[in-house]
Amino acid sequence: MNQDFKVYLRLLSYLKPYWGIALLVLLGFGINAATEVSVAKLLKYIIDAIQEGSRENLDWFPVLIVLLVFFRGLGLFMGSYFTAVISRSLIFSIRQDVYAKLLCLPSQYYLDNSSGHITAKIMYNVEQLTAASSESLTTIVKEGFITIGLLGYLFYSNWRLTLCILVFMPLIGLLVRKASKRMRKLSIQVQNTMGDVNHVVQESINGNSVVKTFNGEASEQLRFYKSSKENLKRGLKMIVVQNMNSPLVQLVMAFALSLIVWLALRPQIFGNTTAGEFVAYITAAGLLAKPVKNLTDVNEKLQRGIAAAYSVFELLDLPEEENTGTLKPELKGNIYFDHVDLVYKSDVHAIQDFTLSIKSGETIALVGRSGAGKTSLVNLLVRFQEVSRGRIYLDDIKIEDIDLPTLRRQVAMVNQQVVLFNRTVRENIAYGQLEGAKEEDIIAAAKAAYAHDFIMNLPQGYDTVLGAQGLNLSGGQRQRIAIARAILKDAPILILDEATSALDNESEHFIQKAFDQAMQQDRTTIVIAHRLSTIENADRIVVMDKGQIVEQGTHVELLVKQGAYYQLHQRNFEE
C-alpha cells in the first residue's frame, strides 16, 4: 500500500502546473456541496414557515429554489469543466514524456517487446491514468465536500445520533479494501490483454500482403477474436467486482440510516426539536447515502489508474541508452576491433574473440552464412548493441568515450530492411540531422543513387508523400532512396547491410558505380553482401562463421586458398 501511495503521489506531481485551475475546481465543487446541504436547510425553512403560518417567508420559497438550482449548476459546470482541462493536459504531458522516453531506449527494448504492447502503453495505458488522477480526484473532491458538509450539518443538529453512522464506516472500509485488491489485479490483466489485441492488429496490418497471399484472413480473425475475448472477460470481471461492491456499501448505509430513523423517532432523542429540524435531519442523513456510494465507486477508477501508472512509470524508469562519451572528434574512419565479444541475453554468442583492423578509406566486405554475426558486428559500430568483452577503437579512441550523437552523425548506414516514413521523398532523403539540406544536394544524392529519374516520374516528384513504409514503391526504388539518404549524409564511415539485395541487375550496376565513386573519397566502407560484384572489388574480404573470422584476404587470394570463401563462392556467388 505504501508503494501505491508513492506511485499516486508521483502521478499527482504532474498536476502541479495546474494548481490555479485546481482552485477553480475546488471552488466549483464547494459551491455544489453547499447547495446539497442547503436542500436540508430549505426543507426546514419551508416546514417551519408552514407551521408558523408565516406567508412572508413562504413567498421567498420559489426564489430560493431557483437560486439553489442556479448555483448547483454553476458549481457543477466549473468543477467538471476545469477538471477536464486538467485531465486532458495531464494525458498530453505524460504522453510526451513516454514518447520521448521511447526514443531514448536502447535497441534491446524493441527486441524484447512487441510494437503492439509498446503502442498500448502510450495510447491505452496513458489514457487510463486520468482515472487515477483527475477523474478520481473529481469524485473525491465533489462527493467529499458533500459528505463533509452533510456530516457537519448532522453533527450540528444532533451529534449523538450522527455517531451511529460513523460506527458503520470500518465495515465500509473493509469492503472497499477487498474490492481494491481484486480490481487492481484485473486492471493489470485488462491492460496486458489490450497490448495483445494491439499486437495482433499491427502484425496483420504490417504483414497484410502475406496474410492475403496465404489466405490467412480466417486465421488472423481467430487470433484477433481470442485476444479480444480475453480482454472482454477481464473487463467484465472488473465490472462484476465494481457493481457488487457498490450495492454492498449501500446496504451497510441502509442499516445505518434505518438505525438513525428508528432512534430519531424516540421522543427522548430529539426532545423539543421542531418538525422542520426533524425532517431536515432525516433528509440530510438520506442524502448522505449517495456521496458515500460514489466515494466507494471511485475505488475502481483509482485501481485502474494506479495499475496503469505502475506500467507507465515502469517504462519511464527504464535505463536509457548510455551516453558515457564526452569526446566529439571528427573521425577519419580508422576502426579497430580488439578481441570483441557480443553475448545476447539468452547466452547466444553472436561475436567471439573478434579482432580486425580497418584503415581509413578501406573497403571491407563481410561474408558468411546467415547467422555468422555480420549484422551484429556492424550494429556494434553505431552502439545499437554494447560490447560484452573487448574494445572497439575509432581513430584510436574507445567507442564508448565518443559522444553518442557525434558517433552516429559520422556513420551512414543502409539496412537490409529499408525504413521509409509517411512523408515526402525530399523529407525521407533529408531526414533527421539532414533536415534543411540544400535542394541541389538532395537532388545530387538522388542522382548518385540513380533515384532521381524515377522520383521525377512520381505524381509530385520530390514532394510526393510515400505513404506508410513507402510500400507504393518497388523494393529497388525504396532501397535507392535509402542509399540517397546515406550518400547525402556524407559520413566518413559507410555501412551497407545487404544494401543491394532488392535491386535488379541494371539498378545494381548503377548503384555500384555510385558507391565506387563514394568509396574513393577516403570513406571507410563495410559491406555485407551476397552479390559477387559488390564483394570482388573490396580491398579485403573477411569471412565469418559463428561470430569469428575464418579467413581474410582479397577476392583472388581467397579463391586461390580454396578455403571457406571458395566454398561459399561456389555455393552462393555463382551468377
C-alpha positions in Angstrom: 0.0 0.0 0.0 3.0 2.3 0.8 4.2 1.7 -2.8 0.8 2.6 -4.2 0.8 5.8 -2.3 4.2 6.7 -3.7 3.0 5.9 -7.3 -0.1 8.0 -6.7 1.9 11.0 -5.3 4.2 10.8 -8.4 1.1 10.8 -10.6 -0.3 13.8 -8.8 3.0 15.6 -9.2 2.1 16.0 -12.9 -0.8 18.2 -11.7 1.4 20.8 -10.1 1.4 23.2 -13.0 -2.4 23.3 -12.9 -2.8 24.4 -9.2 -4.5 27.6 -10.3 -7.1 25.7 -12.3 -7.4 23.2 -9.4 -8.5 26.1 -7.1 -11.4 26.8 -9.6 -12.3 23.1 -9.4 -12.4 23.3 -5.6 -14.5 26.5 -5.7 -16.9 24.9 -8.2 -17.4 21.7 -6.2 -17.5 23.7 -3.0 -20.5 25.7 -4.3 -22.1 22.4 -5.5 -21.6 20.8 -2.0 -23.1 23.9 -0.3 -26.3 23.5 -2.4 -26.7 19.9 -1.3 -26.6 20.9 2.4 -28.9 23.8 1.6 -31.6 21.3 0.4 -32.0 20.1 4.0 -31.9 23.7 5.3 -34.5 24.7 2.7 -36.9 21.9 3.9 -36.5 23.0 7.5 -37.3 26.6 6.3 -40.5 25.6 4.5 -41.9 23.2 7.2 -41.2 25.8 10.0 -42.8 28.5 7.8 -45.9 26.3 7.3 -46.2 25.5 11.0 -45.8 29.2 11.9 -48.2 30.2 9.1 -45.7 32.9 8.0 -46.8 33.9 4.5 -43.9 36.3 4.1 -41.3 33.5 4.5 -43.2 31.2 2.0 -43.1 33.9 -0.7 -39.3 33.6 -0.7 -39.5 29.8 -1.4 -39.7 29.9 -5.3 -36.7 32.4 -5.4 -34.7 30.2 -3.1 -35.3 27.1 -5.3 -34.2 29.0 -8.5 -31.1 30.3 -6.7 -30.3 26.8 -5.4 -30.6 25.2 -8.8 -28.6 28.0 -10.5 -25.7 27.8 -8.1 -25.8 24.0 -8.2 -25.5 24.1 -12.0 -22.8 26.7 -11.8 -20.7 24.8 -9.3 -21.0 21.5 -11.3 -20.0 23.2 -14.6 -17.0 24.9 -13.0 -15.8 21.8 -11.3 -16.4 19.4 -14.3 -15.0 21.8 -17.0 -11.8 22.7 -15.2 -11.3 19.0 -14.2 -11.5 18.1 -17.9 -8.9 20.8 -18.7 -6.5 19.3 -16.1 -7.3 15.8 -17.3 -6.5 16.3 -21.0 -3.4 18.4 -20.1 -2.2 15.5 -17.9 -2.6 13.0 -20.7 -0.8 15.4 -23.0 2.2 15.9 -20.6 2.7 12.2 -19.7 2.2 11.0 -23.4 5.0 13.5 -24.4 7.3 12.1 -21.6 6.5 8.4 -22.6 7.2 9.1 -26.3 10.4 11.0 -25.5 11.5 8.0 -23.4 10.7 5.5 -26.2 13.0 7.4 -28.5 15.9 7.2 -25.9 15.6 3.5 -25.0 18.2 1.1 -26.2 17.6 -1.2 -29.2 17.3 -4.2 -26.9 14.0 -2.9 -25.6 12.4 -3.1 -29.0 13.7 -6.6 -29.4 12.2 -7.7 -26.1 8.8 -6.0 -26.6 6.3 -6.2 -29.5 5.3 -2.9 -31.1 1.6 -3.7 -30.2 2.4 -3.8 -26.5 4.6 -0.6 -26.7 1.8 1.2 -28.6 -0.8 0.1 -26.0 1.3 1.7 -23.2 1.4 5.1 -25.0 -2.2 5.1 -26.2 -4.4 3.0 -23.8 -2.4 2.9 -20.5 -1.7 6.6 -20.5 -5.4 7.3 -21.1 -6.2 5.2 -18.0 -4.0 7.5 -15.9 -6.8 10.1 -15.9 -8.9 7.6 -13.9 -6.5 7.7 -11.0 -5.8 11.4 -11.2 -8.4 13.9 -12.4 -11.4 11.5 -12.6 -11.0 10.1 -9.1 -9.9 13.5 -7.7 -13.1 15.0 -9.1 -15.2 12.4 -7.3 -13.2 12.6 -4.1 -13.4 16.4 -4.1 -17.0 16.7 -5.2 -18.5 13.9 -3.1 -16.0 14.5 -0.3 -17.2 18.1 0.1 -20.9 17.0 0.1 -20.2 14.2 2.6 -18.3 16.6 4.9 -21.0 19.3 4.5 -23.8 16.8 5.3 -21.9 15.2 8.3 -21.1 18.7 9.6 -24.8 19.6 9.5 -25.8 16.3 11.1 -23.3 16.8 13.9 -24.5 20.3 14.4 -28.1 19.1 14.6 -27.6 16.0 16.8 -24.0 14.8 17.4 -25.0 11.7 19.4 -27.3 10.3 16.7 -24.7 11.1 14.0 -22.1 8.9 15.8 -24.3 5.9 14.8 -23.4 6.5 11.1 -19.6 6.5 11.9 -19.9 3.1 13.6 -20.5 1.5 10.2 -17.6 3.2 8.5 -15.0 0.5 9.3 -17.2 -2.1 7.7 -17.5 0.1 4.5 -13.7 0.5 4.6 -13.2 -3.3 4.7 -15.5 -3.9 1.7 -13.6 -1.2 -0.3 -10.2 -2.7 0.6 -11.3 -6.3 -0.5 -12.6 -4.9 -3.8 -9.4 -2.9 -4.4 -7.1 -5.9 -4.5 -9.3 -7.7 -6.9 -9.8 -4.7 -9.2 -6.1 -3.9 -9.3 -5.3 -7.5 -10.5 -8.0 -7.4 -13.1 -7.0 -3.9 -14.3 -3.4 -5.1 -15.0 -4.8 -8.0 -16.9 -7.1 -5.8 -19.0 -4.1 -3.6 -19.9 -1.9 -6.6 -20.8 -4.7 -8.1 -23.0 -5.1 -4.7 -24.7 -1.5 -5.0 -25.6 -2.2 -8.4 -27.1 -5.1 -7.0 -29.2 -2.8 -4.2 -30.4 0.0 -6.7 -31.3 -2.3 -8.8 -33.5 -3.7 -5.8 -35.3 -0.3 -4.4 -36.0 1.1 -7.7 -37.3 -1.9 -8.1 -39.6 -1.5 -4.5 -41.0 2.3 -4.8 -41.5 2.0 -8.2 -43.0 -1.2 -7.7 -45.0 0.4 -8.9 -48.2 1.5 -12.2 -46.6 -2.0 -12.6 -45.0 -3.7 -12.2 -48.4 -1.2 -14.3 -50.3 -1.5 -17.3 -47.9 -5.3 -16.8 -47.4 -4.6 -16.2 -43.7 -7.7 -13.9 -43.1 -9.6 -16.6 -41.1 -6.5 -17.4 -39.0 -5.9 -13.7 -38.2 -9.6 -13.2 -37.5 -9.4 -16.1 -35.0 -6.3 -14.7 -33.3 -8.0 -11.3 -33.0 -11.1 -12.9 -31.6 -9.2 -14.8 -29.0 -7.2 -11.9 -27.7 -10.3 -9.6 -27.8 -12.3 -12.2 -25.9 -9.6 -12.4 -23.2 -9.8 -8.6 -22.9 -13.6 -8.7 -22.7 -13.5 -11.4 -20.0 -11.2 -9.4 -17.8 -13.2 -6.2 -18.3 -16.5 -7.9 -17.4 -14.9 -9.5 -14.3 -13.9 -6.0 -13.2 -17.4 -4.6 -13.7 -18.8 -7.5 -11.6 -16.5 -6.6 -8.7 -17.3 -2.9 -9.1 -21.1 -3.5 -9.2 -21.1 -5.9 -6.3 -19.1 -3.6 -4.1 -21.5 -0.6 -4.7 -24.8 -2.4 -3.6 -23.0 -3.9 -0.5 -21.9 -0.4 0.6 -25.4 0.9 0.0 -26.8 -2.0 2.1 -24.5 -1.0 5.0 -25.6 2.6 4.6 -29.2 1.5 4.7 -28.6 -0.3 8.0 -27.1 2.9 9.4 -30.0 5.0 8.1 -32.7 2.6 9.4 -31.0 2.7 12.8 -30.9 6.5 12.8 -34.6 6.7 11.8 -35.6 4.2 14.5 -33.6 6.2 17.1 -34.8 9.5 15.8 -38.4 8.5 16.3 -37.8 8.1 20.1 -39.1 11.3 21.7 -36.2 11.3 24.2 -33.7 11.6 21.3 -34.8 14.8 19.6 -36.7 16.2 22.5 -38.2 19.6 21.8 -37.0 20.0 18.2 -39.3 21.4 15.6 -40.8 19.3 12.8 -38.7 21.2 10.3 -35.5 20.3 12.2 -36.5 16.7 12.4 -37.3 16.4 8.6 -34.1 18.3 7.7 -32.0 15.9 9.8 -33.6 12.8 8.2 -33.3 14.3 4.7 -29.6 15.2 5.3 -29.0 11.6 6.6 -30.7 10.2 3.5 -28.7 12.5 1.1 -25.5 11.1 2.7 -26.0 7.7 1.1 -25.3 8.9 -2.5 -22.0 10.6 -2.0 -20.7 7.7 0.2 -21.7 5.3 -2.6 -19.9 7.5 -5.1 -16.8 7.7 -2.9 -16.6 3.9 -2.8 -17.2 3.7 -6.6 -14.1 5.9 -7.1 -12.1 2.9 -5.9 -12.5 1.3 -9.3 -11.1 4.4 -11.1 -8.2 4.5 -8.6 -7.2 0.9 -9.1 -7.5 1.1 -12.9 -5.4 4.3 -12.9 -2.8 3.1 -10.4 -2.3 -0.1 -12.4 -1.7 2.0 -15.5 0.6 4.3 -13.5 2.8 1.3 -12.5 3.0 0.3 -16.2 3.8 3.8 -17.4 6.3 4.7 -14.7 8.0 1.3 -15.1 8.6 2.4 -18.7 9.7 5.9 -17.7 12.2 4.5 -15.2 13.9 2.1 -17.7 17.6 2.9 -18.2 18.1 4.9 -21.4 20.9 4.4 -23.9 24.2 5.0 -22.1 25.9 8.1 -23.5 29.1 7.9 -21.4 31.1 9.6 -24.1 32.3 13.2 -23.9 34.6 13.4 -26.8 33.4 14.9 -30.1 36.1 14.1 -32.6 35.9 14.5 -36.4 36.5 10.8 -37.4 38.8 9.8 -40.2 37.4 6.2 -40.4 40.1 4.0 -38.8 38.4 1.1 -37.0 39.9 -1.5 -34.7 38.1 -4.4 -33.1 40.2 -5.7 -30.2 39.1 -9.2 -29.1 35.4 -8.3 -29.2 32.7 -10.5 -27.8 28.9 -9.9 -28.0 26.7 -12.1 -25.9 22.9 -11.7 -26.1 20.7 -12.1 -23.0 19.8 -15.6 -24.0 23.5 -16.6 -23.7 23.9 -16.6 -27.5 27.4 -15.7 -28.6 26.9 -13.5 -31.7 30.6 -12.4 -31.8 33.5 -14.3 -30.3 37.1 -13.0 -29.8 36.8 -10.9 -33.0 40.0 -8.9 -33.8 40.2 -6.8 -37.0 41.9 -3.6 -38.0 40.4 -1.4 -40.8 42.3 1.6 -42.2 40.6 4.9 -43.2 39.3 4.7 -46.7 39.4 0.9 -46.9 36.5 -1.1 -48.2 35.9 -4.3 -46.2 33.4 -7.0 -47.3 31.9 -9.2 -44.6 30.7 -12.6 -45.9 29.5 -15.7 -44.3 26.4 -17.9 -43.8 23.3 -16.5 -42.3 23.7 -16.1 -38.6 27.5 -15.7 -38.8 27.3 -12.4 -36.9 27.8 -9.9 -39.7 24.9 -7.6 -38.8 25.6 -7.9 -35.1 29.2 -6.7 -35.8 28.1 -3.5 -37.7 25.4 -2.8 -35.0 28.3 -2.5 -32.5 29.7 0.4 -34.6 26.6 2.5 -34.0 26.2 1.1 -30.5 22.8 -0.5 -31.1 24.4 -3.2 -29.1 27.1 -2.9 -26.5 30.3 -4.9 -26.5 30.2 -7.7 -23.9 34.0 -8.0 -23.8 37.0 -6.4 -25.6 37.2 -2.9 -27.1 36.3 -1.1 -30.3 38.5 1.9 -31.2 37.7 4.6 -33.8 40.8 6.6 -34.7 42.4 5.2 -31.5 39.6 6.5 -29.4 37.5 4.0 -27.4 34.0 3.9 -28.9 32.3 4.4 -25.5 34.3 7.6 -25.0 32.7 9.2 -28.1 29.5 11.2 -27.6 26.7 9.0 -29.0 25.1 11.6 -31.3 28.6 12.6 -32.5 29.3 8.9 -33.3 26.1 8.3 -35.1 26.4 11.5 -37.1 29.6 10.1 -38.7 28.3 6.7 -39.6 25.9 6.3 -42.6 24.0 3.0 -42.7 21.8 1.3 -45.3 20.0 -1.6 -43.8 18.6 -4.7 -45.5 15.1 -3.7 -44.2 14.6 -0.3 -45.6 12.7 2.1 -43.4 10.8 5.0 -45.1 8.4 7.4 -43.3 5.0 8.6 -44.3 6.4 11.9 -45.6 7.6 13.3 -48.9 10.5 11.9 -50.8 12.5 15.0 -50.0 11.9 14.6 -46.3 12.8 10.9 -46.5 16.2 11.7 -48.1 16.9 14.8 -45.9 15.9 13.1 -42.7 16.9 13.9 -39.1 20.3 15.6 -39.0 20.0 16.2 -42.7 16.9 18.4 -42.4 17.5 21.7 -44.0 19.9 20.3 -46.6 20.1 22.3 -49.9 17.8 21.3 -52.7 20.7 20.8 -55.1 22.5 18.5 -52.5 19.3 16.4 -52.2 19.0 16.1 -56.0 22.7 15.3 -56.3 22.4 12.5 -53.7 19.4 11.1 -55.5 21.2 11.2 -58.9 24.2 9.5 -57.3 21.9 6.7 -56.1 20.2 6.6 -59.5 16.9 7.5 -57.9 16.3 11.0 -59.5 14.7 9.7 -62.7 12.0 7.6 -61.0 11.4 10.3 -58.4 10.7 12.8 -61.2 8.1 10.3 -62.6 6.2 10.2 -59.3 3.0 12.4 -59.2 4.5 15.3 -57.3 8.2 14.5 -57.8 10.2 15.2 -54.6 7.0 16.4 -52.9 5.3 13.0 -53.3 4.2 11.6 -50.0 5.4 8.0 -49.9 2.7 6.5 -47.6 3.3 4.0 -44.7 6.7 2.3 -45.2 6.8 3.6 -48.8 5.0 0.4 -49.9 3.8 2.1 -53.1 7.4 2.0 -54.4 9.2 -1.1 -55.6 11.8 -2.8 -53.4 14.6 -1.4 -55.6 13.2 2.2 -55.5 12.9 2.1 -51.8 16.4 0.8 -51.5 17.7 3.6 -53.7 16.0 6.3 -51.6 17.7 4.8 -48.5 21.0 4.9 -50.4 20.4 8.5 -51.4 19.9 9.3 -47.7 23.2 7.7 -46.8 25.1 9.5 -49.7 23.6 12.8 -48.6 24.9 12.2 -45.0 28.5 12.1 -46.4 29.8 10.3 -43.3 33.4 9.1 -43.0 32.1 5.5 -42.3 29.6 3.9 -44.6 27.9 0.6 -43.7 25.9 -1.3 -46.4 24.0 -4.3 -44.9 22.7 -6.2 -47.9 22.1 -2.8 -49.4 21.8 -4.0 -53.0 19.8 -7.1 -52.2 16.5 -5.7 -53.5 17.9 -4.3 -56.8 17.7 -5.7 -60.2 21.0 -6.2 -62.1 20.7 -2.9 -64.0 19.9 -0.8 -60.9 22.7 -2.6 -59.0 25.1 -1.8 -61.8 24.4 1.9 -61.5 24.4 1.8 -57.7 27.7 0.1 -57.7 29.2 2.8 -59.9 27.8 5.4 -57.4 29.3 3.6 -54.5 32.6 3.1 -56.2 32.7 6.8 -56.6 31.7 7.4 -52.9 34.3 4.9 -51.7 37.1 6.7 -53.4 36.6 9.8 -51.3 38.6 8.4 -48.3 35.4 6.8 -46.9 35.7 3.6 -44.8 33.1 1.2 -46.2 31.9 -2.0 -44.6 29.8 -4.1 -47.0 27.6 -7.1 -46.1 26.6 -8.6 -49.4 25.9 -11.7 -51.3 26.4 -10.2 -54.8 29.7 -11.1 -56.4 30.1 -7.6 -58.0 30.0 -5.9 -54.6 32.5 -8.2 -52.9 35.2 -8.8 -55.5 36.1 -5.1 -55.7 36.6 -4.8 -51.9 40.1 -4.1 -50.6 39.7 -7.0 -48.2 37.1 -9.8 -47.7 36.5 -11.1 -44.2 34.9 -14.5 -44.0 32.9 -15.0 -40.8 31.4 -18.1 -39.1 29.8 -18.3 -35.7 31.0 -14.8 -34.8 34.6 -15.4 -35.6 37.0 -14.7 -38.5 37.6 -17.8 -40.5 39.9 -16.2 -43.2 40.5 -12.9 -44.8 42.2 -11.5 -47.9 41.4 -10.2 -51.4 38.9 -12.0 -53.7 41.7 -13.6 -55.8 43.8 -14.6 -52.7 40.8 -16.3 -51.1 39.9 -18.2 -54.3 43.4 -19.5 -54.6 43.3 -20.7 -50.9 40.2 -22.8 -51.8 39.0 -22.5 -48.2 35.7 -21.3 -46.7 35.3 -18.4 -49.1 35.9 -20.6 -52.1 33.2 -22.9 -50.9 30.8 -20.0 -50.2 31.7 -18.6 -53.6 30.9 -21.9 -55.4 27.7 -22.4 -53.5 26.2 -18.9 -53.3 28.0 -16.4 -55.5 27.7 -18.0 -58.9 25.7 -15.7 -61.2 
